[in-house]
Amino acid sequence: MELLAHREPVDEVLERCALEPWQRSALETVADVKRFGRELGLAGSANYETVATGWARPIWNVSGCDPVAFQPRTWWFPIVGTVPYLGFFTDEDADAVVGELADEGLDVYKRPVGAYSTLGWFEDPILLHMLGWSTYDLANVILHELTHATVWIPGSVAFNESFASFVGDEAAFRYLQARYGVDSEVHRQAVWVAEDRERWRETLLEVYQELDTLYTSDAPRREKLERKAAIFASLPARVDAKGFHHPELYHRVIEARAPWGNAHLMQFRTYNANRAWFEAILEREGGDLVAFMEAIQRIVEEGGGDPYEALERAASGRAQ
Protein backbone atom coordinates (compact mmCIF):
# COMPACT_ATOMS: atom_id res chain seq x y z
CA MET A 1 0.00 0.00 0.00
CA GLU A 2 2.93 2.33 0.65
CA LEU A 3 4.21 1.71 -2.88
CA LEU A 4 0.77 2.25 -4.40
CA ALA A 5 0.36 5.46 -2.36
CA HIS A 6 3.34 6.95 -4.23
CA ARG A 7 1.61 6.68 -7.62
CA GLU A 8 1.22 9.74 -9.83
CA PRO A 9 -0.34 9.76 -13.31
CA VAL A 10 2.25 9.72 -16.08
CA ASP A 11 0.76 12.85 -17.70
CA GLU A 12 1.16 14.80 -14.46
CA VAL A 13 4.72 13.59 -13.99
CA LEU A 14 5.62 14.61 -17.54
CA GLU A 15 4.11 18.05 -16.99
CA ARG A 16 5.40 18.73 -13.47
CA CYS A 17 8.73 16.95 -13.09
CA ALA A 18 12.07 17.99 -14.54
CA LEU A 19 12.81 14.71 -16.22
CA GLU A 20 15.81 13.84 -18.33
CA PRO A 21 15.07 13.31 -22.05
CA TRP A 22 15.74 9.58 -21.74
CA GLN A 23 13.24 9.35 -18.87
CA ARG A 24 10.56 11.08 -20.94
CA SER A 25 11.33 8.78 -23.84
CA ALA A 26 11.03 5.72 -21.58
CA LEU A 27 7.61 6.84 -20.29
CA GLU A 28 6.43 7.30 -23.86
CA THR A 29 7.76 3.83 -24.67
CA VAL A 30 5.76 2.29 -21.80
CA ALA A 31 2.54 3.78 -23.18
CA ASP A 32 3.40 2.60 -26.68
CA VAL A 33 4.22 -0.93 -25.46
CA LYS A 34 0.87 -1.06 -23.71
CA ARG A 35 -0.88 -0.04 -26.94
CA PHE A 36 1.04 -2.74 -28.77
CA GLY A 37 0.09 -5.27 -26.09
CA ARG A 38 -3.58 -4.50 -26.64
CA GLU A 39 -3.05 -5.00 -30.38
CA LEU A 40 -1.62 -8.44 -29.59
CA GLY A 41 -4.62 -9.29 -27.40
CA LEU A 42 -3.14 -8.72 -23.94
CA ALA A 43 -5.35 -7.25 -21.25
CA GLY A 44 -5.92 -3.52 -21.63
CA SER A 45 -5.43 -2.86 -17.93
CA ALA A 46 -4.72 0.42 -16.14
CA ASN A 47 -1.32 -0.88 -15.05
CA TYR A 48 1.78 1.23 -15.75
CA GLU A 49 -0.13 4.44 -16.31
CA THR A 50 1.26 5.89 -13.09
CA VAL A 51 4.79 6.39 -11.74
CA ALA A 52 5.89 5.66 -8.16
CA THR A 53 7.79 8.95 -7.95
CA GLY A 54 8.53 8.75 -4.22
CA TRP A 55 9.64 5.12 -4.17
CA ALA A 56 13.39 4.71 -4.36
CA ARG A 57 14.19 1.50 -2.49
CA PRO A 58 14.43 -1.98 -4.01
CA ILE A 59 11.84 -4.75 -3.80
CA TRP A 60 13.21 -8.17 -2.86
CA ASN A 61 12.42 -11.75 -3.79
CA VAL A 62 13.52 -14.49 -1.36
CA SER A 63 13.52 -18.24 -2.02
CA GLY A 64 14.90 -21.31 -0.28
CA CYS A 65 15.73 -24.86 -1.35
CA ASP A 66 17.06 -28.12 0.08
CA PRO A 67 20.87 -28.09 -0.34
CA VAL A 68 21.06 -31.61 -1.84
CA ALA A 69 17.72 -31.87 -3.66
CA PHE A 70 15.66 -29.65 -5.92
CA GLN A 71 12.88 -29.36 -3.37
CA PRO A 72 12.02 -25.66 -2.89
CA ARG A 73 10.38 -24.21 0.16
CA THR A 74 6.88 -23.15 -0.82
CA TRP A 75 4.18 -20.98 0.72
CA TRP A 76 0.42 -20.94 0.10
CA PHE A 77 -1.82 -17.88 -0.28
CA PRO A 78 -5.50 -17.46 -1.20
CA ILE A 79 -6.20 -16.80 -4.90
CA VAL A 80 -2.53 -17.12 -5.95
CA GLY A 81 -2.06 -20.61 -4.51
CA THR A 82 1.33 -22.23 -3.89
CA VAL A 83 4.37 -20.02 -4.55
CA PRO A 84 8.11 -20.88 -4.40
CA TYR A 85 9.22 -17.44 -3.20
CA LEU A 86 8.20 -14.46 -1.08
CA GLY A 87 8.33 -10.76 -1.94
CA PHE A 88 9.43 -8.02 0.44
CA PHE A 89 9.48 -4.23 0.37
CA THR A 90 12.21 -3.63 2.97
CA ASP A 91 15.68 -5.05 3.48
CA GLU A 92 14.87 -5.80 7.11
CA ASP A 93 11.86 -7.98 6.31
CA ALA A 94 13.70 -9.81 3.54
CA ASP A 95 16.81 -10.40 5.65
CA ALA A 96 14.71 -11.76 8.53
CA VAL A 97 13.31 -14.51 6.31
CA VAL A 98 16.74 -15.12 4.74
CA GLY A 99 18.03 -15.78 8.25
CA GLU A 100 15.14 -18.10 9.09
CA LEU A 101 15.63 -20.16 5.95
CA ALA A 102 19.40 -20.32 6.46
CA ASP A 103 18.87 -21.47 10.07
CA GLU A 104 16.83 -24.35 8.68
CA GLY A 105 19.87 -25.40 6.63
CA LEU A 106 18.40 -24.37 3.27
CA ASP A 107 20.16 -22.77 0.33
CA VAL A 108 18.83 -19.20 0.15
CA TYR A 109 18.64 -16.68 -2.69
CA LYS A 110 17.73 -13.02 -2.21
CA ARG A 111 17.46 -10.96 -5.38
CA PRO A 112 16.12 -7.53 -6.35
CA VAL A 113 12.87 -7.45 -8.32
CA GLY A 114 12.72 -5.40 -11.51
CA ALA A 115 8.97 -4.76 -11.54
CA TYR A 116 5.97 -5.51 -9.35
CA SER A 117 2.56 -6.82 -10.32
CA THR A 118 -0.64 -7.29 -8.33
CA LEU A 119 -2.07 -9.32 -11.24
CA GLY A 120 -4.64 -6.67 -12.07
CA TRP A 121 -6.06 -6.26 -8.56
CA PHE A 122 -4.59 -2.75 -8.35
CA GLU A 123 -3.20 -0.28 -10.87
CA ASP A 124 0.49 -1.13 -10.71
CA PRO A 125 2.93 1.78 -11.15
CA ILE A 126 6.11 2.19 -13.17
CA LEU A 127 9.14 2.16 -10.87
CA LEU A 128 11.67 4.93 -11.49
CA HIS A 129 14.61 2.58 -12.05
CA MET A 130 12.72 0.96 -14.94
CA LEU A 131 13.17 4.15 -16.96
CA GLY A 132 16.88 3.37 -17.32
CA TRP A 133 16.32 0.02 -19.01
CA SER A 134 16.85 -0.72 -22.69
CA THR A 135 13.78 -0.56 -24.94
CA TYR A 136 13.85 -4.36 -25.27
CA ASP A 137 13.98 -4.98 -21.52
CA LEU A 138 11.32 -2.38 -20.80
CA ALA A 139 8.99 -3.84 -23.42
CA ASN A 140 9.72 -7.37 -22.22
CA VAL A 141 8.85 -6.69 -18.58
CA ILE A 142 5.72 -4.67 -19.39
CA LEU A 143 4.45 -7.39 -21.73
CA HIS A 144 5.40 -10.09 -19.22
CA GLU A 145 3.34 -8.44 -16.49
CA LEU A 146 0.41 -7.77 -18.86
CA THR A 147 0.46 -11.48 -19.68
CA HIS A 148 -0.09 -12.22 -15.99
CA ALA A 149 -3.09 -9.88 -16.03
CA THR A 150 -4.43 -11.66 -19.14
CA VAL A 151 -3.94 -15.34 -18.23
CA TRP A 152 -3.31 -16.67 -14.73
CA ILE A 153 -3.57 -20.37 -13.91
CA PRO A 154 -4.51 -20.67 -10.20
CA GLY A 155 -2.18 -22.73 -8.04
CA SER A 156 0.90 -22.82 -10.27
CA VAL A 157 3.13 -19.78 -9.99
CA ALA A 158 6.01 -21.64 -11.69
CA PHE A 159 3.88 -22.36 -14.76
CA ASN A 160 2.56 -18.79 -14.89
CA GLU A 161 6.07 -17.30 -14.67
CA SER A 162 7.45 -19.55 -17.39
CA PHE A 163 4.44 -18.81 -19.61
CA ALA A 164 4.69 -15.04 -19.08
CA SER A 165 8.46 -15.09 -19.66
CA PHE A 166 7.94 -16.86 -22.97
CA VAL A 167 5.21 -14.44 -24.08
CA GLY A 168 7.25 -11.44 -22.89
CA ASP A 169 10.27 -12.52 -24.93
CA GLU A 170 8.24 -13.23 -28.07
CA ALA A 171 6.07 -10.12 -27.82
CA ALA A 172 9.03 -7.80 -27.10
CA PHE A 173 10.71 -8.82 -30.34
CA ARG A 174 7.49 -8.30 -32.24
CA TYR A 175 7.28 -4.82 -30.72
CA LEU A 176 10.83 -3.91 -31.83
CA GLN A 177 10.20 -5.28 -35.31
CA ALA A 178 6.94 -3.36 -35.64
CA ARG A 179 8.27 -0.04 -34.32
CA TYR A 180 11.89 -0.04 -35.47
CA GLY A 181 12.27 -2.72 -38.16
CA VAL A 182 14.31 -5.90 -38.24
CA ASP A 183 17.37 -4.08 -39.63
CA SER A 184 17.43 -1.41 -36.92
CA GLU A 185 20.25 -1.11 -34.41
CA VAL A 186 17.85 -1.45 -31.47
CA HIS A 187 16.57 -4.73 -32.88
CA ARG A 188 20.06 -6.00 -33.68
CA GLN A 189 21.24 -5.23 -30.13
CA ALA A 190 18.19 -6.99 -28.71
CA VAL A 191 18.97 -10.07 -30.80
CA TRP A 192 22.47 -10.22 -29.32
CA VAL A 193 21.05 -9.80 -25.81
CA ALA A 194 18.50 -12.55 -26.42
CA GLU A 195 21.12 -14.88 -27.88
CA ASP A 196 23.31 -14.39 -24.81
CA ARG A 197 20.33 -15.00 -22.52
CA GLU A 198 19.58 -18.21 -24.39
CA ARG A 199 23.19 -19.31 -23.92
CA TRP A 200 22.85 -18.47 -20.24
CA ARG A 201 19.67 -20.55 -20.03
CA GLU A 202 21.49 -23.45 -21.70
CA THR A 203 24.36 -23.08 -19.24
CA LEU A 204 22.14 -23.10 -16.17
CA LEU A 205 20.03 -25.96 -17.56
CA GLU A 206 23.19 -28.05 -17.99
CA VAL A 207 24.20 -27.28 -14.40
CA TYR A 208 20.69 -28.09 -13.18
CA GLN A 209 20.67 -31.45 -14.97
CA GLU A 210 24.12 -32.40 -13.68
CA LEU A 211 23.15 -31.53 -10.13
CA ASP A 212 19.81 -33.33 -10.40
CA THR A 213 21.64 -36.48 -11.50
CA LEU A 214 24.04 -36.05 -8.58
CA TYR A 215 21.30 -35.48 -6.00
CA THR A 216 19.31 -38.54 -7.07
CA SER A 217 22.40 -40.77 -6.96
CA ASP A 218 23.51 -42.96 -4.05
CA ALA A 219 26.55 -40.77 -3.33
CA PRO A 220 27.04 -39.79 0.33
CA ARG A 221 25.78 -36.36 1.34
CA ARG A 222 29.30 -35.06 1.90
CA GLU A 223 30.34 -36.09 -1.61
CA LYS A 224 27.22 -34.48 -3.07
CA LEU A 225 28.04 -31.19 -1.37
CA GLU A 226 31.67 -31.28 -2.57
CA ARG A 227 30.72 -32.06 -6.17
CA LYS A 228 27.95 -29.46 -6.03
CA ALA A 229 30.49 -26.80 -5.04
CA ALA A 230 32.78 -27.83 -7.91
CA ILE A 231 29.94 -27.67 -10.44
CA PHE A 232 28.95 -24.16 -9.36
CA ALA A 233 32.61 -23.11 -9.40
CA SER A 234 32.73 -24.15 -13.08
CA LEU A 235 30.20 -21.48 -14.13
CA PRO A 236 32.80 -18.94 -15.39
CA ALA A 237 34.52 -21.58 -17.54
CA ARG A 238 31.17 -22.71 -18.94
CA VAL A 239 30.36 -19.12 -19.94
CA ASP A 240 33.75 -18.78 -21.68
CA ALA A 241 33.09 -21.97 -23.65
CA LYS A 242 29.62 -20.90 -24.89
CA GLY A 243 30.60 -18.08 -27.24
CA PHE A 244 28.67 -15.27 -25.56
CA HIS A 245 28.61 -11.90 -27.32
CA HIS A 246 29.29 -10.25 -23.96
CA PRO A 247 30.73 -12.87 -21.59
CA GLU A 248 31.95 -10.17 -19.22
CA LEU A 249 28.35 -9.33 -18.31
CA TYR A 250 27.71 -12.89 -17.21
CA HIS A 251 30.95 -13.09 -15.29
CA ARG A 252 29.65 -10.10 -13.33
CA VAL A 253 26.30 -11.84 -12.84
CA ILE A 254 28.05 -14.94 -11.49
CA GLU A 255 30.08 -12.86 -9.06
CA ALA A 256 27.17 -10.69 -7.96
CA ARG A 257 24.91 -13.67 -7.17
CA ALA A 258 27.51 -15.64 -5.22
CA PRO A 259 27.42 -17.82 -3.22
CA TRP A 260 25.46 -19.99 -5.62
CA GLY A 261 23.06 -22.67 -4.42
CA ASN A 262 20.03 -24.69 -5.37
CA ALA A 263 17.66 -21.79 -4.66
CA HIS A 264 19.26 -19.90 -7.57
CA LEU A 265 18.50 -22.74 -9.96
CA MET A 266 14.96 -23.19 -8.69
CA GLN A 267 14.35 -19.50 -9.47
CA PHE A 268 15.80 -20.09 -12.93
CA ARG A 269 13.49 -23.06 -13.47
CA THR A 270 10.49 -21.04 -12.27
CA TYR A 271 10.97 -18.50 -15.06
CA ASN A 272 12.44 -20.69 -17.81
CA ALA A 273 10.90 -24.15 -17.67
CA ASN A 274 9.95 -26.14 -20.78
CA ARG A 275 10.16 -23.34 -23.35
CA ALA A 276 10.26 -25.88 -26.19
CA TRP A 277 6.71 -26.96 -25.35
CA PHE A 278 5.47 -23.37 -25.50
CA GLU A 279 7.28 -22.95 -28.83
CA ALA A 280 5.55 -26.07 -30.19
CA ILE A 281 2.10 -24.76 -29.28
CA LEU A 282 2.84 -21.31 -30.73
CA GLU A 283 3.98 -22.92 -33.98
CA ARG A 284 0.86 -25.09 -34.04
CA GLU A 285 -1.24 -21.91 -33.74
CA GLY A 286 0.53 -20.37 -36.72
CA GLY A 287 2.43 -17.83 -34.63
CA ASP A 288 -0.80 -16.14 -33.51
CA LEU A 289 -0.16 -15.03 -29.91
CA VAL A 290 -3.85 -14.59 -29.07
CA ALA A 291 -4.66 -18.08 -30.32
CA PHE A 292 -1.58 -19.36 -28.49
CA MET A 293 -2.65 -17.87 -25.15
CA GLU A 294 -6.19 -19.18 -25.59
CA ALA A 295 -4.77 -22.60 -26.44
CA ILE A 296 -2.55 -22.64 -23.34
CA GLN A 297 -5.45 -21.76 -21.07
CA ARG A 298 -7.65 -24.41 -22.70
CA ILE A 299 -4.92 -27.07 -22.54
CA VAL A 300 -4.33 -26.49 -18.83
CA GLU A 301 -8.02 -26.29 -17.89
CA GLU A 302 -8.95 -29.41 -19.85
CA GLY A 303 -5.83 -31.33 -18.86
CA GLY A 304 -6.43 -31.25 -15.14
CA GLY A 305 -3.72 -31.81 -12.56
CA ASP A 306 -0.18 -30.65 -13.30
CA PRO A 307 -0.27 -27.91 -16.00
CA TYR A 308 3.19 -28.94 -17.26
CA GLU A 309 1.99 -32.49 -17.85
CA ALA A 310 -0.99 -31.18 -19.83
CA LEU A 311 1.33 -28.90 -21.82
CA GLU A 312 3.73 -31.76 -22.57
CA ARG A 313 0.89 -33.97 -23.83
CA ALA A 314 -0.39 -31.19 -26.08
CA ALA A 315 3.06 -30.26 -27.38
CA SER A 316 3.93 -33.87 -28.18
CA GLY A 317 0.56 -34.54 -29.81
CA ARG A 318 -0.50 -37.18 -27.30
CA ALA A 319 -4.17 -37.46 -26.43
CA GLN A 320 -5.42 -35.70 -23.32
C-alpha positions as CSV (number, residue, x, y, z in Angstrom):
1,M,0.0,0.0,0.0
2,E,2.9,2.3,0.7
3,L,4.2,1.7,-2.9
4,L,0.8,2.3,-4.4
5,A,0.4,5.5,-2.4
6,H,3.3,7.0,-4.2
7,R,1.6,6.7,-7.6
8,E,1.2,9.7,-9.8
9,P,-0.3,9.8,-13.3
10,V,2.2,9.7,-16.1
11,D,0.8,12.9,-17.7
12,E,1.2,14.8,-14.5
13,V,4.7,13.6,-14.0
14,L,5.6,14.6,-17.5
15,E,4.1,18.0,-17.0
16,R,5.4,18.7,-13.5
17,C,8.7,16.9,-13.1
18,A,12.1,18.0,-14.5
19,L,12.8,14.7,-16.2
20,E,15.8,13.8,-18.3
21,P,15.1,13.3,-22.1
22,W,15.7,9.6,-21.7
23,Q,13.2,9.4,-18.9
24,R,10.6,11.1,-20.9
25,S,11.3,8.8,-23.8
26,A,11.0,5.7,-21.6
27,L,7.6,6.8,-20.3
28,E,6.4,7.3,-23.9
29,T,7.8,3.8,-24.7
30,V,5.8,2.3,-21.8
31,A,2.5,3.8,-23.2
32,D,3.4,2.6,-26.7
33,V,4.2,-0.9,-25.5
34,K,0.9,-1.1,-23.7
35,R,-0.9,0.0,-26.9
36,F,1.0,-2.7,-28.8
37,G,0.1,-5.3,-26.1
38,R,-3.6,-4.5,-26.6
39,E,-3.0,-5.0,-30.4
40,L,-1.6,-8.4,-29.6
41,G,-4.6,-9.3,-27.4
42,L,-3.1,-8.7,-23.9
43,A,-5.3,-7.3,-21.3
44,G,-5.9,-3.5,-21.6
45,S,-5.4,-2.9,-17.9
46,A,-4.7,0.4,-16.1
47,N,-1.3,-0.9,-15.1
48,Y,1.8,1.2,-15.7
49,E,-0.1,4.4,-16.3
50,T,1.3,5.9,-13.1
51,V,4.8,6.4,-11.7
52,A,5.9,5.7,-8.2
53,T,7.8,8.9,-8.0
54,G,8.5,8.8,-4.2
55,W,9.6,5.1,-4.2
56,A,13.4,4.7,-4.4
57,R,14.2,1.5,-2.5
58,P,14.4,-2.0,-4.0
59,I,11.8,-4.7,-3.8
60,W,13.2,-8.2,-2.9
61,N,12.4,-11.7,-3.8
62,V,13.5,-14.5,-1.4
63,S,13.5,-18.2,-2.0
64,G,14.9,-21.3,-0.3
65,C,15.7,-24.9,-1.4
66,D,17.1,-28.1,0.1
67,P,20.9,-28.1,-0.3
68,V,21.1,-31.6,-1.8
69,A,17.7,-31.9,-3.7
70,F,15.7,-29.7,-5.9
71,Q,12.9,-29.4,-3.4
72,P,12.0,-25.7,-2.9
73,R,10.4,-24.2,0.2
74,T,6.9,-23.1,-0.8
75,W,4.2,-21.0,0.7
76,W,0.4,-20.9,0.1
77,F,-1.8,-17.9,-0.3
78,P,-5.5,-17.5,-1.2
79,I,-6.2,-16.8,-4.9
80,V,-2.5,-17.1,-5.9
81,G,-2.1,-20.6,-4.5
82,T,1.3,-22.2,-3.9
83,V,4.4,-20.0,-4.5
84,P,8.1,-20.9,-4.4
85,Y,9.2,-17.4,-3.2
86,L,8.2,-14.5,-1.1
87,G,8.3,-10.8,-1.9
88,F,9.4,-8.0,0.4
89,F,9.5,-4.2,0.4
90,T,12.2,-3.6,3.0
91,D,15.7,-5.1,3.5
92,E,14.9,-5.8,7.1
93,D,11.9,-8.0,6.3
94,A,13.7,-9.8,3.5
95,D,16.8,-10.4,5.7
96,A,14.7,-11.8,8.5
97,V,13.3,-14.5,6.3
98,V,16.7,-15.1,4.7
99,G,18.0,-15.8,8.3
100,E,15.1,-18.1,9.1
101,L,15.6,-20.2,5.9
102,A,19.4,-20.3,6.5
103,D,18.9,-21.5,10.1
104,E,16.8,-24.4,8.7
105,G,19.9,-25.4,6.6
106,L,18.4,-24.4,3.3
107,D,20.2,-22.8,0.3
108,V,18.8,-19.2,0.1
109,Y,18.6,-16.7,-2.7
110,K,17.7,-13.0,-2.2
111,R,17.5,-11.0,-5.4
112,P,16.1,-7.5,-6.4
113,V,12.9,-7.4,-8.3
114,G,12.7,-5.4,-11.5
115,A,9.0,-4.8,-11.5
116,Y,6.0,-5.5,-9.3
117,S,2.6,-6.8,-10.3
118,T,-0.6,-7.3,-8.3
119,L,-2.1,-9.3,-11.2
120,G,-4.6,-6.7,-12.1
121,W,-6.1,-6.3,-8.6
122,F,-4.6,-2.8,-8.3
123,E,-3.2,-0.3,-10.9
124,D,0.5,-1.1,-10.7
125,P,2.9,1.8,-11.2
126,I,6.1,2.2,-13.2
127,L,9.1,2.2,-10.9
128,L,11.7,4.9,-11.5
129,H,14.6,2.6,-12.1
130,M,12.7,1.0,-14.9
131,L,13.2,4.1,-17.0
132,G,16.9,3.4,-17.3
133,W,16.3,0.0,-19.0
134,S,16.8,-0.7,-22.7
135,T,13.8,-0.6,-24.9
136,Y,13.9,-4.4,-25.3
137,D,14.0,-5.0,-21.5
138,L,11.3,-2.4,-20.8
139,A,9.0,-3.8,-23.4
140,N,9.7,-7.4,-22.2
141,V,8.8,-6.7,-18.6
142,I,5.7,-4.7,-19.4
143,L,4.4,-7.4,-21.7
144,H,5.4,-10.1,-19.2
145,E,3.3,-8.4,-16.5
146,L,0.4,-7.8,-18.9
147,T,0.5,-11.5,-19.7
148,H,-0.1,-12.2,-16.0
149,A,-3.1,-9.9,-16.0
150,T,-4.4,-11.7,-19.1
151,V,-3.9,-15.3,-18.2
152,W,-3.3,-16.7,-14.7
153,I,-3.6,-20.4,-13.9
154,P,-4.5,-20.7,-10.2
155,G,-2.2,-22.7,-8.0
156,S,0.9,-22.8,-10.3
157,V,3.1,-19.8,-10.0
158,A,6.0,-21.6,-11.7
159,F,3.9,-22.4,-14.8
160,N,2.6,-18.8,-14.9
161,E,6.1,-17.3,-14.7
162,S,7.5,-19.5,-17.4
163,F,4.4,-18.8,-19.6
164,A,4.7,-15.0,-19.1
165,S,8.5,-15.1,-19.7
166,F,7.9,-16.9,-23.0
167,V,5.2,-14.4,-24.1
168,G,7.2,-11.4,-22.9
169,D,10.3,-12.5,-24.9
170,E,8.2,-13.2,-28.1
171,A,6.1,-10.1,-27.8
172,A,9.0,-7.8,-27.1
173,F,10.7,-8.8,-30.3
174,R,7.5,-8.3,-32.2
175,Y,7.3,-4.8,-30.7
176,L,10.8,-3.9,-31.8
177,Q,10.2,-5.3,-35.3
178,A,6.9,-3.4,-35.6
179,R,8.3,0.0,-34.3
180,Y,11.9,0.0,-35.5
181,G,12.3,-2.7,-38.2
182,V,14.3,-5.9,-38.2
183,D,17.4,-4.1,-39.6
184,S,17.4,-1.4,-36.9
185,E,20.3,-1.1,-34.4
186,V,17.9,-1.4,-31.5
187,H,16.6,-4.7,-32.9
188,R,20.1,-6.0,-33.7
189,Q,21.2,-5.2,-30.1
190,A,18.2,-7.0,-28.7
191,V,19.0,-10.1,-30.8
192,W,22.5,-10.2,-29.3
193,V,21.1,-9.8,-25.8
194,A,18.5,-12.6,-26.4
195,E,21.1,-14.9,-27.9
196,D,23.3,-14.4,-24.8
197,R,20.3,-15.0,-22.5
198,E,19.6,-18.2,-24.4
199,R,23.2,-19.3,-23.9
200,W,22.9,-18.5,-20.2
201,R,19.7,-20.5,-20.0
202,E,21.5,-23.4,-21.7
203,T,24.4,-23.1,-19.2
204,L,22.1,-23.1,-16.2
205,L,20.0,-26.0,-17.6
206,E,23.2,-28.0,-18.0
207,V,24.2,-27.3,-14.4
208,Y,20.7,-28.1,-13.2
209,Q,20.7,-31.4,-15.0
210,E,24.1,-32.4,-13.7
211,L,23.2,-31.5,-10.1
212,D,19.8,-33.3,-10.4
213,T,21.6,-36.5,-11.5
214,L,24.0,-36.0,-8.6
215,Y,21.3,-35.5,-6.0
216,T,19.3,-38.5,-7.1
217,S,22.4,-40.8,-7.0
218,D,23.5,-43.0,-4.0
219,A,26.6,-40.8,-3.3
220,P,27.0,-39.8,0.3
221,R,25.8,-36.4,1.3
222,R,29.3,-35.1,1.9
223,E,30.3,-36.1,-1.6
224,K,27.2,-34.5,-3.1
225,L,28.0,-31.2,-1.4
226,E,31.7,-31.3,-2.6
227,R,30.7,-32.1,-6.2
228,K,28.0,-29.5,-6.0
229,A,30.5,-26.8,-5.0
230,A,32.8,-27.8,-7.9
231,I,29.9,-27.7,-10.4
232,F,28.9,-24.2,-9.4
233,A,32.6,-23.1,-9.4
234,S,32.7,-24.1,-13.1
235,L,30.2,-21.5,-14.1
236,P,32.8,-18.9,-15.4
237,A,34.5,-21.6,-17.5
238,R,31.2,-22.7,-18.9
239,V,30.4,-19.1,-19.9
240,D,33.7,-18.8,-21.7
241,A,33.1,-22.0,-23.6
242,K,29.6,-20.9,-24.9
243,G,30.6,-18.1,-27.2
244,F,28.7,-15.3,-25.6
245,H,28.6,-11.9,-27.3
246,H,29.3,-10.3,-24.0
247,P,30.7,-12.9,-21.6
248,E,32.0,-10.2,-19.2
249,L,28.4,-9.3,-18.3
250,Y,27.7,-12.9,-17.2
251,H,30.9,-13.1,-15.3
252,R,29.7,-10.1,-13.3
253,V,26.3,-11.8,-12.8
254,I,28.0,-14.9,-11.5
255,E,30.1,-12.9,-9.1
256,A,27.2,-10.7,-8.0
257,R,24.9,-13.7,-7.2
258,A,27.5,-15.6,-5.2
259,P,27.4,-17.8,-3.2
260,W,25.5,-20.0,-5.6
261,G,23.1,-22.7,-4.4
262,N,20.0,-24.7,-5.4
263,A,17.7,-21.8,-4.7
264,H,19.3,-19.9,-7.6
265,L,18.5,-22.7,-10.0
266,M,15.0,-23.2,-8.7
267,Q,14.3,-19.5,-9.5
268,F,15.8,-20.1,-12.9
269,R,13.5,-23.1,-13.5
270,T,10.5,-21.0,-12.3
271,Y,11.0,-18.5,-15.1
272,N,12.4,-20.7,-17.8
273,A,10.9,-24.1,-17.7
274,N,9.9,-26.1,-20.8
275,R,10.2,-23.3,-23.3
276,A,10.3,-25.9,-26.2
277,W,6.7,-27.0,-25.3
278,F,5.5,-23.4,-25.5
279,E,7.3,-23.0,-28.8
280,A,5.6,-26.1,-30.2
281,I,2.1,-24.8,-29.3
282,L,2.8,-21.3,-30.7
283,E,4.0,-22.9,-34.0
284,R,0.9,-25.1,-34.0
285,E,-1.2,-21.9,-33.7
286,G,0.5,-20.4,-36.7
287,G,2.4,-17.8,-34.6
288,D,-0.8,-16.1,-33.5
289,L,-0.2,-15.0,-29.9
290,V,-3.8,-14.6,-29.1
291,A,-4.7,-18.1,-30.3
292,F,-1.6,-19.4,-28.5
293,M,-2.7,-17.9,-25.1
294,E,-6.2,-19.2,-25.6
295,A,-4.8,-22.6,-26.4
296,I,-2.6,-22.6,-23.3
297,Q,-5.5,-21.8,-21.1
298,R,-7.7,-24.4,-22.7
299,I,-4.9,-27.1,-22.5
300,V,-4.3,-26.5,-18.8
301,E,-8.0,-26.3,-17.9
302,E,-9.0,-29.4,-19.8
303,G,-5.8,-31.3,-18.9
304,G,-6.4,-31.3,-15.1
305,G,-3.7,-31.8,-12.6
306,D,-0.2,-30.6,-13.3
307,P,-0.3,-27.9,-16.0
308,Y,3.2,-28.9,-17.3
309,E,2.0,-32.5,-17.9
310,A,-1.0,-31.2,-19.8
311,L,1.3,-28.9,-21.8
312,E,3.7,-31.8,-22.6
313,R,0.9,-34.0,-23.8
314,A,-0.4,-31.2,-26.1
315,A,3.1,-30.3,-27.4
316,S,3.9,-33.9,-28.2
317,G,0.6,-34.5,-29.8
318,R,-0.5,-37.2,-27.3
319,A,-4.2,-37.5,-26.4
320,Q,-5.4,-35.7,-23.3
